Amino acid sequence: MIVQACINGGRPRDFHPRLPLTAEAMAADAAACVAAGAAELHIHPRGADGRESLAAVDETVLAVRKSCPGTFVGVSTGAWIEDDEALTRAAIAGWRELPDYASVNLSEPDAPAVMELLRQRGVGIEAGLATTADAHRFVGLAGYERVLRVLIEIDIADLPLAMAEADGIAAVLRGAGMRRPILLHGVDATVWPFVERARRERWSTRVGLEDGSTLADGSLATDNAAIVAAAVAVFRG
């Protein structure tokens, strides 16, 4: 069971005053999150224009590694980042500063090819499952067990519906005999109920400004480190 810090995601600049968007800001923010108890980091590198970029992975991962030596650093491979399958694969193939792992969304058509490319490059895979359909697709892939972990990542605002979707995904994984670690996380209103559920299930979780900007009581968090510290307190409790 770990708490992973997701420090920025695709959030716009005005989402939060402390949203880190440059490599230097991400490195400093990542160090604060690790000091607050984060075991791993999930980052979305940005280009000079502030937009998400797979081409910015080298600079950003290197900066974060310097500020957080020995900490696992992961990135997203979301299809929306480059908005072109060929460009996505070319960017991953060209990485020189390899992340420790990368998230792959099983809802995306090119997910199997991206996963195979990451394996060839020696990068761990977080298999992102947002629906039971994603879970069925995942366990139907040859060698699906060869992942670092499974992300159950539910983007549904209604909490009972979100919990039910997580139930369905977990059932598919159990039925397939999947034994890799599971990390559960929600978004905005479901973040903290999912942190509590992850603790009960003895799964990992992730928190940070990618997923939401508030603490469990609904107040605006001062920064990513405050969110991480609160999640760590839940896990220790």
MOCORDA-V728352 format. One record per residue. N is the residue number from 1. PSI is psi in radians with two decimals (NA if undefined). D_LAST is the distance of its C-alpha to the last C-alpha in Angstrom with 2 decimals. Layout:
n->[N & N]
psi->[PSI & PSI]
d_last->[D_LAST & D_LAST]
This chain:
n->[1 & 2 & 3 & 4 & 5 & 6 & 7 & 8 & 9 & 10 & 11 & 12 & 13 & 14 & 15 & 16 & 17 & 18 & 19 & 20 & 21 & 22 & 23 & 24 & 25 & 26 & 27 & 28 & 29 & 30 & 31 & 32 & 33 & 34 & 35 & 36 & 37 & 38 & 39 & 40 & 41 & 42 & 43 & 44 & 45 & 46 & 47 & 48 & 49 & 50 & 51 & 52 & 53 & 54 & 55 & 56 & 57 & 58 & 59 & 60 & 61 & 62 & 63 & 64 & 65 & 66 & 67 & 68 & 69 & 70 & 71 & 72 & 73 & 74 & 75 & 76 & 77 & 78 & 79 & 80 & 81 & 82 & 83 & 84 & 85 & 86 & 87 & 88 & 89 & 90 & 91 & 92 & 93 & 94 & 95 & 96 & 97 & 98 & 99 & 100 & 101 & 102 & 103 & 104 & 105 & 106 & 107 & 108 & 109 & 110 & 111 & 112 & 113 & 114 & 115 & 116 & 117 & 118 & 119 & 120 & 121 & 122 & 123 & 124 & 125 & 126 & 127 & 128 & 129 & 130 & 131 & 132 & 133 & 134 & 135 & 136 & 137 & 138 & 139 & 140 & 141 & 142 & 143 & 144 & 145 & 146 & 147 & 148 & 149 & 150 & 151 & 152 & 153 & 154 & 155 & 156 & 157 & 158 & 159 & 160 & 161 & 162 & 163 & 164 & 165 & 166 & 167 & 168 & 169 & 170 & 171 & 172 & 173 & 174 & 175 & 176 & 177 & 178 & 179 & 180 & 181 & 182 & 183 & 184 & 185 & 186 & 187 & 188 & 189 & 190 & 191 & 192 & 193 & 194 & 195 & 196 & 197 & 198 & 199 & 200 & 201 & 202 & 203 & 204 & 205 & 206 & 207 & 208 & 209 & 210 & 211 & 212 & 213 & 214 & 215 & 216 & 217 & 218 & 219 & 220 & 221 & 222 & 223 & 224 & 225 & 226 & 227 & 228 & 229 & 230 & 231 & 232 & 233 & 234 & 235 & 236 & 237]
psi->[2.12 & 2.82 & 2.09 & 2.43 & 2.16 & 1.75 & -0.29 & -0.74 & -2.54 & 0.33 & 2.50 & 2.84 & -0.61 & 0.15 & -0.67 & 2.47 & -0.42 & 0.37 & 2.10 & 2.20 & -0.32 & 2.85 & -0.72 & -0.75 & -0.69 & -0.68 & -0.79 & -0.73 & -0.71 & -0.75 & -0.70 & -0.66 & -0.71 & -0.73 & -0.50 & -0.09 & 0.01 & 2.33 & -0.43 & 2.96 & 2.41 & 2.08 & 2.68 & 1.67 & 2.59 & 2.58 & -3.08 & -0.43 & 0.03 & -0.05 & 2.67 & 2.50 & 2.20 & -0.38 & -0.32 & 0.06 & -0.79 & -0.94 & -0.75 & -0.81 & -0.72 & -0.77 & -0.76 & -0.68 & -0.64 & -0.61 & -0.37 & 1.09 & 2.36 & -0.09 & 2.35 & 2.34 & 2.20 & 2.79 & 2.96 & 2.64 & 0.39 & 2.36 & -0.46 & -0.34 & -0.92 & -0.30 & 0.53 & 2.16 & -0.73 & -0.71 & -0.65 & -0.86 & -0.71 & -0.70 & -0.80 & -0.73 & -0.44 & -0.06 & 2.35 & -0.61 & 1.56 & 2.31 & 2.83 & -0.53 & 2.86 & 2.49 & 2.40 & 2.21 & 2.04 & -0.14 & -0.23 & 2.39 & -0.66 & 0.14 & -0.82 & -0.70 & -0.68 & -0.74 & -0.76 & -0.68 & -0.73 & -0.71 & -0.76 & -0.56 & -0.09 & 0.44 & 2.28 & 2.71 & 2.26 & 1.98 & 1.93 & 2.07 & 2.02 & -0.29 & 2.89 & -0.53 & -0.71 & -0.73 & -0.76 & -0.70 & -0.77 & -0.91 & -0.17 & -0.12 & 2.48 & 2.31 & 0.44 & -0.43 & -0.28 & 1.07 & 2.79 & -0.79 & 3.03 & 2.28 & 2.12 & 1.84 & 1.80 & 2.08 & 1.01 & 2.21 & -0.62 & 2.09 & -0.84 & -0.70 & -0.68 & -0.77 & -0.71 & -0.67 & -0.71 & -0.69 & -0.80 & -0.73 & -0.79 & -0.65 & -0.70 & -0.75 & -0.75 & -0.75 & -0.50 & -0.02 & 0.45 & 2.23 & 0.19 & 2.74 & 2.62 & 2.39 & 2.15 & 2.32 & 2.65 & -2.77 & 2.38 & -1.91 & -0.36 & -0.05 & -0.98 & -0.64 & -0.59 & -0.57 & -0.78 & -0.73 & -0.72 & -0.72 & -0.76 & -0.68 & -0.13 & 0.69 & 2.97 & 2.98 & 3.00 & 2.60 & 2.82 & -3.14 & -0.28 & -0.69 & -0.50 & 2.80 & 0.04 & 2.81 & 3.09 & -0.47 & 0.05 & -0.10 & 2.63 & 2.24 & 2.55 & -0.60 & -3.12 & -0.70 & -0.66 & -0.67 & -0.79 & -0.81 & -0.68 & -0.70 & -0.70 & -0.69 & -0.65 & -0.79 & -0.69 & -0.43 & NA]
d_last->[13.01 & 13.55 & 13.43 & 17.11 & 18.66 & 21.55 & 23.33 & 26.43 & 27.68 & 30.91 & 30.02 & 33.09 & 33.54 & 33.15 & 29.77 & 27.97 & 29.52 & 27.37 & 27.85 & 29.01 & 32.25 & 34.14 & 33.53 & 33.22 & 30.76 & 28.60 & 28.75 & 27.68 & 24.89 & 23.66 & 23.59 & 21.50 & 18.96 & 18.88 & 18.50 & 15.45 & 13.83 & 15.72 & 16.96 & 19.87 & 22.06 & 23.91 & 26.89 & 29.98 & 32.84 & 35.40 & 39.11 & 41.19 & 41.51 & 37.77 & 37.72 & 35.62 & 37.60 & 37.40 & 40.13 & 37.80 & 35.42 & 37.23 & 37.13 & 33.55 & 32.02 & 34.07 & 32.94 & 29.23 & 29.77 & 31.49 & 28.66 & 25.90 & 27.69 & 26.16 & 23.68 & 24.34 & 26.05 & 26.82 & 29.09 & 30.15 & 33.50 & 33.69 & 37.29 & 37.47 & 37.20 & 40.70 & 41.80 & 44.02 & 43.31 & 45.84 & 44.50 & 40.93 & 42.10 & 44.37 & 41.63 & 39.33 & 42.34 & 43.09 & 39.74 & 40.32 & 36.84 & 34.96 & 31.30 & 29.09 & 28.51 & 29.61 & 28.49 & 31.22 & 31.39 & 32.93 & 34.37 & 36.77 & 40.15 & 40.23 & 36.80 & 38.29 & 40.64 & 37.97 & 35.80 & 38.85 & 39.69 & 36.23 & 36.60 & 40.02 & 38.66 & 35.87 & 33.04 & 29.97 & 29.52 & 26.65 & 28.16 & 27.29 & 27.58 & 27.74 & 29.61 & 30.51 & 33.85 & 32.23 & 30.50 & 33.87 & 35.57 & 33.09 & 33.42 & 37.16 & 37.51 & 39.01 & 36.55 & 33.56 & 31.37 & 32.17 & 29.33 & 26.37 & 24.00 & 24.16 & 22.92 & 22.51 & 23.28 & 24.17 & 26.31 & 26.72 & 26.07 & 26.05 & 22.60 & 24.01 & 26.45 & 23.93 & 21.74 & 25.03 & 26.07 & 22.89 & 23.62 & 27.15 & 26.34 & 23.96 & 26.75 & 29.31 & 27.31 & 26.82 & 30.49 & 31.50 & 29.56 & 27.59 & 25.26 & 24.37 & 20.79 & 19.79 & 18.27 & 17.77 & 18.32 & 20.05 & 22.08 & 22.13 & 21.18 & 19.39 & 17.15 & 13.99 & 14.58 & 15.03 & 11.83 & 10.11 & 12.83 & 12.53 & 9.04 & 10.74 & 13.85 & 12.54 & 14.52 & 14.40 & 14.58 & 16.48 & 16.66 & 19.35 & 22.63 & 24.11 & 21.88 & 21.44 & 21.84 & 19.56 & 16.06 & 14.31 & 16.51 & 19.57 & 20.53 & 22.06 & 20.02 & 22.03 & 21.75 & 20.02 & 18.11 & 16.51 & 15.47 & 14.10 & 12.13 & 10.53 & 9.78 & 8.44 & 5.95 & 5.06 & 5.39 & 3.77 & 0.00]
